[in-house]
């Protein structure tokens, strides 16, 4: 039997890419990693699930980005696979942290698989 088709809600394409992600929830520093990224969001894998709908800051780091990128994002879906050690969470990027706008170009370059603009 085939899976039912669902409407795609993403506004941007996603590509496989692994970023280290740091975030703090209820005063506890946590870490995770992305499985895929797009200019509008990312799929976060973490040992500790976040509540659906929570809006918070995320710090993304990648070996091809000279500086970390901080964004405000909202958890739009949470999926825990049976037997898995990590929970998958879809995060929608709502805002780029002040002063990090130029860093978003480096992030987008990784997403689009191109070289970032030179300053």
Legacy VTK file of the C-alpha trace (Angstrom):
# vtk DataFile Version 3.0
C-alpha trace
ASCII
DATASET POLYDATA
POINTS 119 float
0.000 0.000 0.000
1.395 3.434 -0.904
1.742 6.364 1.462
-0.905 9.062 1.217
0.397 12.207 -0.436
0.627 15.286 1.727
0.860 18.880 0.625
4.395 20.280 0.750
4.433 23.252 3.143
8.034 24.340 2.643
8.639 27.579 0.790
12.281 26.777 -0.004
14.114 23.671 -1.155
16.086 21.619 1.338
19.469 20.038 0.749
21.365 17.504 2.861
23.865 19.359 5.064
25.184 18.853 8.562
25.473 21.934 10.758
26.244 21.835 14.471
23.338 23.487 16.302
23.432 24.928 19.801
20.379 26.097 21.719
19.196 26.666 25.253
15.822 25.472 26.513
14.601 26.156 30.043
18.117 27.195 31.053
19.759 23.998 29.803
22.333 24.238 26.996
21.703 21.602 24.349
23.280 20.507 21.087
22.059 18.887 17.944
22.810 18.707 14.252
20.930 19.361 11.070
20.044 16.659 8.623
18.939 19.034 5.888
18.747 22.798 5.485
16.989 25.388 3.378
16.812 29.173 3.366
13.505 28.937 5.242
14.402 26.325 7.837
16.150 23.112 8.789
15.586 19.617 10.147
17.190 19.386 13.586
18.146 16.102 15.241
18.672 16.214 18.986
18.590 13.818 21.931
16.167 16.124 23.742
12.922 17.005 21.946
11.627 20.564 21.995
7.923 21.338 22.362
5.928 21.881 19.193
5.423 25.593 18.533
8.250 26.862 20.760
10.103 29.896 19.356
13.744 30.324 20.357
17.300 31.156 19.275
19.454 28.619 17.467
23.180 28.937 16.757
24.344 27.155 13.598
27.970 26.354 12.800
29.514 24.753 9.727
33.104 24.144 8.662
32.518 26.248 5.522
31.199 29.269 7.452
33.777 31.534 9.086
31.370 32.572 11.861
28.340 31.043 13.517
24.857 32.139 12.467
22.184 32.894 15.035
18.548 32.705 14.035
15.189 32.800 15.749
13.150 29.781 14.746
9.911 28.008 15.548
9.578 24.244 15.960
6.896 23.325 13.418
6.975 19.548 13.722
8.427 16.930 16.054
8.918 13.289 15.131
10.423 10.639 17.382
11.169 7.389 15.555
10.654 4.256 17.617
14.013 2.971 18.834
15.911 6.089 17.666
18.213 7.960 20.028
17.477 11.354 18.452
14.256 13.234 17.793
13.727 15.010 14.445
12.324 18.536 14.600
11.438 20.822 11.733
12.484 24.402 12.494
11.160 27.361 10.508
13.544 30.331 10.429
11.607 33.434 11.477
14.392 35.988 11.885
18.130 36.392 11.483
19.771 37.684 14.669
20.771 41.349 14.533
24.280 41.682 13.135
24.170 38.228 11.528
22.569 39.218 8.223
25.892 38.926 6.350
26.421 35.450 7.798
23.131 34.318 6.307
24.710 34.611 2.848
27.337 32.022 3.828
24.540 29.771 5.111
22.545 30.250 1.915
25.658 29.523 -0.160
25.947 26.114 1.503
22.247 25.517 0.919
22.559 26.532 -2.732
25.982 24.834 -3.082
27.755 27.975 -4.270
30.557 30.240 -3.107
29.519 33.054 -0.716
29.897 36.662 -1.866
33.135 38.359 -0.915
32.739 41.352 1.396
LINES 1 120
119 0 1 2 3 4 5 6 7 8 9 10 11 12 13 14 15 16 17 18 19 20 21 22 23 24 25 26 27 28 29 30 31 32 33 34 35 36 37 38 39 40 41 42 43 44 45 46 47 48 49 50 51 52 53 54 55 56 57 58 59 60 61 62 63 64 65 66 67 68 69 70 71 72 73 74 75 76 77 78 79 80 81 82 83 84 85 86 87 88 89 90 91 92 93 94 95 96 97 98 99 100 101 102 103 104 105 106 107 108 109 110 111 112 113 114 115 116 117 118
